[in-house]
């Protein structure tokens, strides 16, 4: 009983001492929320339905699908022997995916233009999608700033969920084969999520905020929301915002597959505002 009484006294004493640190004065008025208007002025898309807003919207209204059966080549395991490729493909419980169509037609993603030149050795596929969609969005908005002030007031907010997992898989193979010196010096720049927004800024000379959210499937919406708030609060005047993903590869598909479950379809795309 005595112990309980002592503890009670200590608690009461503590509460009395603690109360001295709190002010009972009136609170200041809440800060005024900025009311700067934010509008969308341009759009750009790279999706499984095709490249470009017009192509994607047209095929969507026509009820077409970008989901198809995948092949061994879609797994991006070029550095592995054929038996390993076939074994991996056979082990996948799901063999369908929403794949961005590639080619030289106007509605297809041109790999030669965005990925395969010597200047693009540090550009992974998800970054290439970002550059292609950003190019369309900027042209649609008629925004190609040339003076220093406009460049400083233009920022980029582009996120991704996984980045370039195929590059990670290939690098792991090189290490397992004890060929560390063959690892590309561009490996790290190719896998960093923030390099999508970084390459867009470098290509057009934007010097405003450069932001990269990583929040799984919410990344695109998250990036657009962050960009809108930056404009609303006066940090910047123009933002290129959206999300990008290129997750059609052996490791990504295997990671999402579940045992005895064959109805899962993974996808890749890029959408900017």
Buried (B, 14 or more C-beta within 10 A) or exposed (E): EEEEEEEEEEEEEEEEEEEEEEEEEEEEEEEEEEEEEEEEEBBBBBBBBBBBBBBBBBBBEEEEEBBBEBEBEBBBBEBBEEEEBBEBBEEBBBBBBBBBBBEEEEBBBBBEBBBEEEEBEBBBBBBBBBBBBBBBBBEBBEBEBEEEEBBBBBBBBBBBBBBBBBBBBBBEBBEEEEEEEEEBEBBEBBBBBBBBBBBBBEBBBBBBBBBBBBEEEBBBBBBBBBBBBBBBEEBBBBBBBBBBBBBBBBBBBBEBBEEEEEEBBBBBBBBBB
